[in-house]
């Protein structure tokens, strides 16, 4: 974010003063201390980053400020002193206001606005973008309907959405991920708030879109003198945008400092662990892979194309078909880790789905070599052929929360592939599930518990155990670490690398995180608009990329070093 010297509002007054805030959840006789005696101050024109692993209390701190803690949570002590007019109005202790009262509702959205992590769940799918942006203005009585729509157009233009006059009439599903996040920022700015809370607003975005969003928030802060509370688990982002940093662990603040001091001389062991993990997955760190001798191909893809069909609509213009993957060639060799990287919409996930035949290719061949020899052409395979291939080609998906059935125990989730294929049942199946859990670093006894009882990192380990159940030869991992904090990300990658030689695995890793790809992979294929524009060894490609798009991707990777703020427009 802009330096104090560059921003006339950066020496500004305290807008929000949080003192000894505690938030607890009670379930019967048990008490969960989600936030414990947290204190900090937000100043106009400055950015405070709250960083920590999943479950550390970051998001619950933000929700406590806005009094939107889900039931049965409640603020048990502390003060949240807010000055609505930046020093000119009376100070209000938000912690004392009724959570559903008129006074706090008058502050939410108008004086303190929040941008949530996942815009697709935060935006109404049945209302147009313009109406959703203008709704806050209408709710606070700040504009007529005509004025609210004009303000929505102006805000979409301000957040740099193309053709804002027509964009206001579109629905969220018609926007890309980056455009939806820009629309959420426009909604947050509708009432000219004093405080902007951004809760993991770039986690699901590729590096180029993330850089655009960070630059946008920086420009808006400079223009409006916003006090920004930015919640993240990405230490690279912290290094790029923070003025001050608050490190949380298990609901408590374990360290606070200005960004330069924190990165140069971290005091708490947990902070040092966060920084060490970030640097291990950074672009300056050495790869975890050593060069491998040539091996036989496991997968050969030639001329692969996937086209989504168009749509005829009554009394509305028809939608043309979309070529998501175009004439793509790809090779994967035995024991190799191949990374597929690119921005959102580049065709990465479509490619992964086509390789495992979740999607049927429009053209081309996918030749897979099974462990027992021979060759299986997947693009045109029948059901029996796919059933055979799916025993050896498994998939790990991005979201471990959505990948596990909440009504099934962990043992049932992991054992399902074995049961469906008629390979094991009863005590033999239970023993196999227990061995798989221990293989991924969880106790065998965990198989009787349900997914909700596990953290995000533990759930991803369970998903990996399920993928390993059938002794696969190839695992396609689609963004398997993007939902995890940096320490868990490092643990999951190291787990996969440790399992690889034991089980004779090959990996295709799909990700927008170049640090993860470089750390884990032998070779990298860069996708852009459905095509592979560059392929090469990981070290060579990251060190000397030949394609302009690859260079743009590498330039957008946030460095975990505040002395080298590489995102143009973010540094002061």
FIDO-54901 format. One line per 3 residues: number of its first residue (from 1); for each residue x, y, z of C-alpha. Coordinates in steps of 0.1 Angstrom, whole numbers, padded with zeros to 4 digits. Each point is the difference from the previous one (the first is absolute). Layout:
NUM) X/Y/Z  ...
This chain:
1) 0000/0000/0000  0012/0036/-0004  0026/0012/0025
4) -0009/0026/0025  0021/0026/-0018  -0018/-0007/-0032
7) -0035/0001/0015  -0012/0031/0017  -0025/-0020/0021
10) 0026/-0025/0012  0008/0021/0031  -0037/0001/0007
13) -0020/-0006/0031  -0011/-0033/0015  -0032/-0011/-0017
16) -0005/-0033/0018  0014/-0010/0034  -0004/-0037/0010
19) 0009/-0007/0037  0001/-0034/0017  -0026/-0015/-0024
22) -0011/-0035/0009  -0026/-0021/-0020  -0011/-0034/0011
25) -0022/-0029/-0012  -0018/-0021/0026  -0014/-0034/-0008
28) -0014/-0016/0032  0027/0000/0026  0028/0005/-0026
31) 0014/0034/-0008  0020/0009/-0031  0021/0032/0004
34) 0001/0011/-0037  0014/0035/0008  0018/0006/0033
37) 0010/0035/0012  0008/0014/-0034  0011/0037/-0002
40) 0009/0022/-0029  -0006/0034/-0016  -0009/0010/-0035
43) 0012/0033/-0013  -0013/0019/-0030  0020/-0005/-0031
46) 0019/-0030/0014  -0003/-0038/-0005  0001/-0025/0028
49) 0004/-0036/-0011  -0012/-0028/0023  0018/-0032/-0008
52) -0002/-0035/0013  -0010/-0036/-0009  -0035/-0012/-0004
55) -0019/0000/0033  0023/0027/0015  -0029/0024/0005
58) 0007/0025/-0028  -0034/-0001/-0016  -0019/-0003/0033
61) 0018/0032/0011  -0013/0018/-0031  -0035/-0014/0005
64) 0000/0011/0036  0007/0036/-0011  -0031/0000/-0022
67) -0020/-0020/0026  -0007/-0028/-0025  0014/-0029/0021
70) -0021/-0031/-0008  -0021/-0016/0027  0008/-0012/0027
73) 0031/0023/0000  0000/0033/0020  0024/0027/0011
76) 0007/-0007/0037  0023/0030/0008  0019/0029/-0014
79) -0007/0031/-0019  -0003/0010/-0038  0002/0038/0000
82) -0009/0015/-0033  -0001/0037/-0010  -0025/0003/-0029
85) 0011/0034/-0013  0037/-0005/0003  0004/0021/0032
88) -0030/0023/-0005  -0027/-0022/0014  -0007/-0018/0032
91) 0019/-0032/0008  -0021/-0031/0000  0009/-0033/0017
94) -0013/-0026/-0025  0004/-0028/0025  -0028/0014/0021
97) -0025/0004/-0029  -0027/-0027/-0006  0011/-0022/-0029
100) -0033/0006/-0019  -0007/0035/0012  -0005/0031/-0021
103) 0032/0016/0011  0024/-0027/-0011  -0020/-0005/-0032
106) 0005/0037/-0008  0038/-0005/0003  0003/-0032/-0019
109) 0006/0007/-0037  -0002/0038/0005  0030/0007/0023
112) 0016/-0035/0002  -0001/-0022/-0031  0012/-0035/-0005
115) 0013/-0019/-0031  -0004/-0038/0005  0022/-0027/-0012
118) -0023/-0018/-0025  -0020/0024/-0021  -0021/-0027/-0015
121) -0016/-0008/0034  -0002/0037/0010  -0018/0012/-0031
124) -0036/-0009/-0006  -0003/-0022/-0031  -0035/0012/-0009
127) 0006/0038/0001  0019/0022/-0024  0033/0014/0010
130) -0012/0037/-0002  -0029/-0007/0023  0023/-0017/0026
133) 0024/0029/-0001  -0028/0026/0004  -0018/-0020/0027
136) 0022/0014/0028  -0007/0036/-0011  -0037/-0007/0000
139) 0001/-0017/0034  0017/0029/0016  -0022/0026/-0018
142) 0029/0016/-0018  -0014/0000/-0035  -0030/-0005/-0021
145) -0002/-0031/-0023  0012/0021/-0030  0028/0015/0020
148) 0010/-0034/0014  0002/-0015/-0036  0021/0030/-0011
151) 0023/-0005/0030  0003/-0038/-0008  0012/0009/-0036
154) 0025/0025/0014  0013/-0025/0025  0004/-0028/-0026
157) 0020/0025/-0021  0021/0009/0031  0009/-0037/0006
160) 0008/-0003/-0037  -0027/-0024/-0012  -0003/0004/-0038
163) -0032/0016/-0014  -0016/0007/0034  -0032/0013/-0016
166) -0008/-0035/-0012  0017/-0018/0029  -0025/0013/0025
169) -0027/-0021/-0017  0020/-0033/0001  -0002/-0028/0026
172) 0030/-0012/0021  0004/-0032/-0020  0007/0021/-0031
175) 0030/0015/0017  0035/-0017/0004  0014/-0005/0035
178) 0020/0032/-0002  -0029/0020/-0012  -0023/-0014/0028
181) 0026/0011/0025  0002/0034/-0015  -0038/0002/0002
184) 0002/-0009/0037  0024/0029/0005  -0023/0023/-0018
187) -0029/-0011/0023  0022/0006/0030  0009/0035/-0012
190) -0036/0010/-0009  -0005/0021/0032  0035/0014/0003
193) 0010/-0019/0031  0027/0010/0024  0012/-0036/0006
196) 0004/-0027/-0026  0004/-0036/0013  0013/-0024/-0026
199) -0003/-0037/0011  0023/-0021/-0023  -0012/0019/-0031
202) 0027/-0015/-0023  0004/-0035/0012  -0019/-0017/-0029
205) 0015/0023/-0026  0029/-0005/-0024  0031/0021/0005
208) -0007/0025/-0027  -0036/0006/0012  0013/0001/0036
211) 0025/0027/-0010  -0028/0020/-0017  -0022/-0002/0031
214) 0028/0011/0023  0008/0029/-0022  -0036/0010/-0001
217) -0004/-0001/0038  0032/0021/0003  -0013/0026/-0024
220) -0034/0002/0016  0017/0003/0035  0021/0029/-0013
223) -0030/0017/-0016  -0024/-0003/0030  0024/-0002/0030
226) -0014/-0034/0010  0011/-0019/0031  0005/-0036/-0013
229) -0001/-0032/0020  0013/-0027/-0023  -0003/-0036/0011
232) 0022/-0026/-0018  0022/-0030/0005  0023/0009/-0029
235) 0032/0016/0013  0009/0011/-0035  -0031/0022/0000
238) 0008/0013/0035  0034/0011/-0011  -0015/0018/-0030
241) -0028/0020/0016  0003/0002/0038  0011/0030/0021
244) -0006/-0020/0032  -0004/-0037/0007  -0019/-0019/0027
247) 0009/-0037/0003  -0027/-0022/0015  0002/-0036/0012
250) -0028/-0020/0017  -0021/0031/0005  0028/0022/0016
253) 0023/0026/-0013  0035/-0014/0003  0019/0029/-0017
256) -0006/0034/-0014  0024/0023/-0018  0005/0023/-0030
259) 0005/-0021/-0032  0037/0007/-0003  0008/-0010/0036
262) -0021/-0031/-0001  0017/-0014/-0031  0035/0010/0010
265) -0002/-0011/0037  -0030/-0022/0008  -0002/-0007/0037
268) -0025/-0028/0005  0007/-0036/-0011  -0033/-0002/-0019
271) 0008/0032/-0020  0034/-0015/-0009  -0017/-0032/-0011
274) -0024/0020/-0023  0029/0019/-0016  0021/-0032/-0004
277) -0029/-0017/-0018  -0006/0030/-0022  0036/0002/-0010
280) 0002/-0038/-0007  -0028/0004/-0025  0013/0033/-0013
283) 0015/0006/-0035  0034/0006/0015  0001/-0034/0019
286) 0016/-0031/-0016  -0023/-0026/-0015  -0008/-0031/0021
289) 0006/-0021/-0032  0032/-0014/-0013  0006/-0007/-0037
292) -0013/-0034/-0010  0013/-0023/-0028  -0023/-0005/-0030
295) -0029/-0024/0006  -0028/-0017/-0020  -0031/0021/-0007
298) -0030/-0006/0022  -0024/0024/-0019  0002/0014/-0035
301) -0025/0026/-0011  -0002/0011/-0037  -0023/0026/-0016
304) -0023/0001/0031  -0029/0025/-0003  -0030/0006/0023
307) -0028/0022/-0012  -0030/0010/0022  -0031/0001/-0022
310) -0019/0032/-0007  -0034/0007/0013  -0032/0011/-0018
313) -0021/0023/0021  -0036/0011/-0006  -0003/0038/-0009
316) 0036/0005/0010  0033/-0002/-0020  0014/-0035/-0002
319) 0032/-0008/0017  0028/-0014/-0023  0020/-0030/0010
322) 0032/0005/0019  0033/-0018/-0009  0014/-0005/0035
325) 0030/-0022/-0012  0013/0002/-0035  0023/-0025/-0018
328) 0021/-0008/0030  0030/-0023/0001  0014/-0013/0033
331) 0023/-0028/0013  0003/-0013/0036  0028/-0025/0008
334) 0003/-0026/0027  0008/0014/0034  -0002/0036/-0013
337) -0019/0029/0015  -0015/0023/-0027  -0013/0034/0009
340) -0028/0017/-0019  -0001/0037/0008  -0021/0029/-0013
343) -0025/0026/0009  -0037/-0006/0007  -0018/-0009/-0032
346) 0032/-0013/-0017  -0014/-0036/-0003  0020/-0017/0028
349) -0029/-0016/0018  -0017/-0009/-0033  0031/-0018/-0010
352) 0002/-0019/0032  -0037/-0010/-0003  0006/-0011/-0036
355) 0031/-0021/0009  -0021/-0020/0025  -0030/0000/-0023
358) -0023/0019/0022  -0004/0021/-0031  0000/-0016/-0035
361) 0025/0016/-0023  -0013/0015/-0033  0031/-0013/-0019
364) 0034/-0016/0006  0015/-0030/0017  0010/-0008/0037
367) 0022/-0031/0001  0006/-0014/0034  0024/-0028/0008
370) -0014/-0022/0029  0024/-0015/0026  -0005/-0035/-0015
373) 0010/0012/-0035  -0018/0006/-0032  -0018/0032/-0009
376) -0034/0015/0007  -0014/0028/-0021  -0022/0021/0024
379) -0015/0026/-0023  -0022/-0026/-0016  0000/-0027/0027
382) -0032/-0019/0009  -0013/-0004/0035  0020/-0032/0006
385) 0032/0017/-0012  -0006/0031/0022  -0008/-0022/0030
388) 0034/-0017/-0005  0018/0034/-0004  -0017/0016/0030
391) 0016/-0027/0023  0034/0014/-0010  -0007/0037/-0006
394) -0015/0018/0030  -0008/0036/0006  0005/0024/0030
397) -0022/0030/-0001  0006/0036/0012  -0026/0002/0028
400) 0004/-0027/0027  -0033/0012/0016  -0020/-0007/-0031
403) 0018/-0032/-0009  -0011/-0020/0030  -0036/-0010/0007
406) -0009/0015/0034  -0024/-0029/0007  0026/-0027/-0004
409) 0027/-0008/0025  0036/0005/-0011  0004/-0038/-0002
412) -0030/-0002/-0024  0014/0028/-0021  0034/-0016/-0004
415) -0013/-0035/-0004  -0027/0008/-0026  0022/-0005/-0031
418) 0010/-0035/0013  -0036/-0009/0009  -0014/0013/-0034
421) 0027/-0021/-0019  -0008/-0031/0021  0036/-0003/0012
424) -0005/0000/0038  -0026/0001/0027  -0004/-0006/0037
427) 0030/-0002/0023  0025/-0002/-0030  -0014/0033/-0013
430) 0002/0016/0035  0036/-0011/0003  0009/0014/-0035
433) -0017/0034/0009  0020/0001/0033  0032/-0006/-0019
436) -0008/0027/-0025  -0007/0025/0028  0033/-0008/0016
439) 0017/0004/-0033  -0012/0036/-0003  0009/0008/0037
442) -0034/-0005/0017  -0009/-0026/0026  -0018/-0031/-0011
445) -0027/0006/0026  -0010/0032/-0018  -0020/-0021/-0025
448) -0030/-0001/0024  -0003/0038/0000  -0017/0023/-0024
451) 0017/0026/-0023  -0013/0030/0020  0022/-0011/0029
454) 0032/0007/-0020  0019/0031/-0010  0005/0010/-0037
457) 0034/-0015/-0002  -0011/-0032/0016  -0029/-0002/-0024
460) 0023/0003/-0029  0021/-0029/0014  -0032/-0020/0001
463) -0008/0008/-0036  0036/-0011/-0009  -0005/-0032/0019
466) -0032/-0007/-0020  0019/0007/-0033  0026/-0025/0011
469) -0025/-0027/0009  0002/-0018/-0034  0038/0001/-0003
472) -0001/0025/-0029  0029/0006/-0024  -0010/0036/-0008
475) -0016/0027/0021  -0015/0032/-0015  0000/0026/0027
478) -0021/0031/-0008  0010/0029/0023  0005/-0024/0029
481) 0016/0026/0023  -0016/0033/-0010  -0026/-0001/0029
484) 0028/-0007/0025  0022/0024/0020  0037/0000/-0008
487) 0011/-0024/0027  -0026/-0026/-0009  0008/0006/-0037
490) 0036/-0009/0006  -0009/-0031/0021  -0024/-0013/-0027
493) 0026/0004/-0028  0027/-0017/0021  -0024/-0028/0008
496) -0007/-0006/-0037  0037/0001/-0008  0008/-0025/0028
499) -0028/-0024/-0013  0011/0002/-0036  0030/-0024/0000
502) -0017/-0024/0024  -0031/-0004/-0022  0015/0005/-0034
505) -0022/0031/-0007  0000/0026/-0028  -0018/0033/0005
508) -0016/0026/-0021  -0003/0031/0022  -0024/0027/-0011
511) 0005/0033/0018  0001/0038/-0004  0027/0002/0026
514) 0034/0000/-0017  0019/-0004/0033  -0018/-0033/0006
517) 0005/-0011/-0036  0037/0008/0001  0005/-0017/0033
520) -0018/-0032/-0009  0004/-0006/-0037  0027/-0012/-0024
523) -0016/0017/-0031  -0025/0028/-0004  -0025/0005/-0028
526) -0014/0035/-0002  -0036/0004/-0013  -0016/0031/-0014
529) -0034/0002/-0016  -0003/-0038/-0005  0035/-0005/-0014
532) 0034/-0010/0014  0022/0029/-0009  0032/-0012/0017
535) 0014/-0033/0015  0033/-0007/0016  0019/-0011/0031
538) -0012/0018/0031  0033/0018/0009  0007/0010/-0036
541) -0035/0013/-0007  -0002/0020/0032  0035/0013/-0005
544) -0002/0010/-0036  -0035/-0001/-0014  -0003/0004/-0038
547) -0037/0009/-0003  -0013/0035/0009  -0030/-0015/0019
550) 0024/-0021/0022  0020/0031/0007  -0032/0018/0010
553) -0009/-0029/0024  0034/0000/0016  0000/0038/0004
556) -0034/-0002/0018  0012/-0024/0027  0001/0019/0034
559) 0034/-0003/0016  0001/-0007/0038  0023/0030/0005
562) -0013/0035/0008  0033/0015/-0012  -0008/-0013/-0035
565) -0036/0010/-0007  -0002/-0013/-0035  -0036/0007/-0008
568) 0000/0033/-0018  -0025/0024/0015  0000/-0017/0034
571) 0033/0011/0013  0003/0034/0014
